[in-house]
């Protein structure tokens, strides 16, 4: 069976399984341990997360989620989210179908804590004891403001400035030890690069680890994207269940490490769940692993954390490749290696990387978020609440995409 056929079969099986559980829930109670969402979080095992939890679950760490907003009222995120400023503006508000969809998904992947008795139901993230700081720096892909000409966006409430650079600085100044950036703009011009570069250096100088997605452009331009291509940022590619590069994942010199980016189950803003593909969830998963390292070894520098991730990663062919960098991150192995290190005496500034980074994003707007399952029109299943005896929250499964790259029988992935 080809990898594409295997993915289609697997995706179809997961959808059928979720649908079957919804039907079963309507007919009879199910035990809380039979949580379909939790049972299908395959990415955690691929990253050695359960083994890492014997050491830490992210206690004492704050992860800055620079994204489209986070729904802190979702049961899997309740009591965990601090909401920072909205730096991008627009007329979307919490509760709208185009506010916080992507950001909520990323937040749950990083640090969702589940819900119900013993928190045994719903999404559990890589670092479920970590705190989250939400800073809104981009619009969801289905936000109508994206289709407006730049000249009309100000009238719709869009804010001027560099939301990414400002967001990085805000997160650093408000206690974030890790910053996740699951978005990107193609490297095409020199617009605003100095501001964002300076913000990255500011974060690194303050001991903050920055993580970003490489992008979902492999089947189109395969272009380098910011902020992943900025020196000092850990650029994360996406892999499939075999540990090899997902077909959509941008593969270039900037790739540092990789993580699962196919069929990742995440929380949906407003309640419920979605199944997402993309380098966005891959970056979020790595940010969760960084939070685990930061929790246990807070004095390691960003450079040391990157080195630990790269040296303990699992590469399908060994060594380095632009497809998956040094390989799929391994949380337990990273923690073991981190325990052998002595923190560097000084925090070095970001060192210039390879010279192919010649420019920045196009500017004038918000970067595109890179998740493949956030179209609210693609609702596949209703939100179902099981009886109190099982306390199982089954959500809507949304089928996501960012740009036109692929369609498969298992998921109707409509890219925008």
Secondary structure, 3 states (H helix, E strand, C coil): CCHHHHHHHHHHHHHHHHHHHHHHHHHCCCCCCCCHHHHCCHHHHHCCHHHHCCCCCCCCCEEEEEECCCCCCCCCCCCCEEEEEECCECCCCCCCCCCCHHHHHHHHHHHCEEECHHHCEEEECCCCCCEEEEEECCCCCCCHHHHCCHHHHHHHCECCCCHHHHHHHHHHHCCCCEEEECEEEECCECCCHHHHHHHHHHHHHCCCEEEEECCCCCCCCCCCEECCCCCCEEEEEEECCCCCECCCCCCCCCCCEEEECCCEEEECCCCCEEEECCHHHHHHHHHHHHHHHHHHCCCCCHHHHHHHHHHHCECCCCCCECCCECCECCHHHHHHHHCCCCCCCCCCCCCCCCCCCCCECCCCCCCEECCCCCCHHHECCCCEECCCCCCCEECCCEECCCCCCCCCCCCCCCCC
